[in-house]
Amino acid sequence: MVYVSLDGEAGPLALGLPELLRLCLVAPWWQDAPGRTAGELRAVVDEYREDVPDLDRRRDRAARALGLDPAGLPSGATALARLAELSRGPVAAACRVLGYGDEPLAPLFGTAHARP
């Protein structure tokens, strides 16, 4: 599964729908992760949880509806580490997305990636 943003970034999110579902269930804030320090990301997570205080209950209910065991879901940190791994490894090289002029779009977790 490949994500393409309107900001000219692209990269693999998951190897298949089950992995994508797990990412979205445990780290729905994944789009805000690239370029952030651990402390900055913790603030994003805290804000998200403040906006959705029953996130864990919703996640577990959605997981069960999808036939997934909530206890078997990875942690948010594990899911984001996997996302970063996919964005930098051979899968990313195989999933290059070209933009205008056949130039590759910027990677989601590139070394030069920075959030304003």
C-alpha positions in Angstrom: 0.0 0.0 0.0 1.5 3.3 -1.1 0.6 6.8 0.1 0.8 9.9 -2.1 0.3 13.3 -0.4 -0.7 16.5 -2.0 2.6 17.9 -0.7 4.7 15.9 -3.1 5.6 13.0 -0.7 5.1 9.4 -1.4 6.0 6.1 0.1 4.9 2.6 1.2 2.7 2.4 4.2 2.3 -1.3 4.5 2.7 -4.7 2.8 -1.0 -5.5 2.3 -4.3 -4.4 3.8 -3.9 -6.2 7.1 -0.7 -4.3 7.9 -2.3 -1.0 6.8 -5.3 -1.7 9.1 -3.1 -2.3 12.0 -1.2 0.9 11.4 -4.4 3.0 11.2 -5.9 1.3 14.3 -2.9 1.9 16.6 -1.4 5.1 15.1 -4.1 7.1 13.4 -1.8 10.1 13.7 0.9 8.4 11.5 0.8 11.3 8.9 2.1 13.6 11.6 5.1 11.4 12.4 7.6 12.2 9.7 10.3 14.7 10.7 9.2 14.9 14.4 11.3 14.2 17.4 10.0 11.7 19.9 8.9 14.5 22.2 7.1 16.3 19.4 5.3 13.1 18.4 4.3 12.5 22.0 2.6 15.9 22.0 0.8 15.0 18.7 -0.4 11.7 20.3 -1.5 13.4 23.5 -3.5 16.0 21.5 -5.1 13.3 19.4 -6.0 11.4 22.5 -7.4 14.5 24.0 -9.6 15.0 21.0 -10.7 11.3 21.0 -10.7 10.3 24.6 -12.3 6.9 23.9 -9.7 6.0 21.3 -8.8 2.7 22.8 -12.4 1.6 23.1 -13.0 2.6 19.5 -9.8 0.9 18.3 -10.7 -2.3 20.0 -14.3 -2.3 18.7 -13.0 -1.6 15.1 -10.4 -4.3 15.4 -13.0 -6.9 16.5 -15.3 -5.8 13.7 -12.4 -6.4 11.3 -11.7 -9.9 12.8 -8.6 -8.8 14.6 -7.7 -9.5 18.2 -7.1 -6.1 19.9 -4.6 -7.8 22.2 -2.5 -8.8 19.1 -2.2 -5.3 17.7 1.2 -3.8 17.7 2.0 -0.7 19.8 1.9 2.7 18.1 5.7 2.9 18.3 6.2 -0.5 16.7 3.8 0.4 13.9 5.6 3.7 13.2 9.0 2.0 13.3 7.7 -0.4 10.7 6.4 2.5 8.6 9.8 4.2 8.8 11.6 0.9 7.9 9.4 0.5 4.8 10.0 4.1 3.8 13.8 3.6 3.8 14.3 0.1 2.7 14.2 -1.9 -0.6 10.4 -1.7 -0.6 10.6 2.1 -0.9 13.0 1.8 -3.9 10.5 -0.6 -5.6 7.6 1.8 -4.9 8.9 5.0 -6.2 6.2 7.4 -7.3 7.1 9.8 -10.1 5.6 13.3 -10.3 5.7 15.9 -13.0 8.8 15.6 -15.2 9.3 12.0 -14.1 11.0 13.2 -10.9 10.4 10.9 -7.9 8.3 12.4 -5.1 10.0 13.1 -1.8 10.0 10.1 0.6 7.7 10.2 3.6 10.6 9.5 6.0 13.5 10.8 4.0 16.7 12.0 5.6 16.0 15.5 4.3 12.4 15.5 5.4 11.4 18.2 7.7 8.0 19.4 8.9 7.4 23.2 9.1 
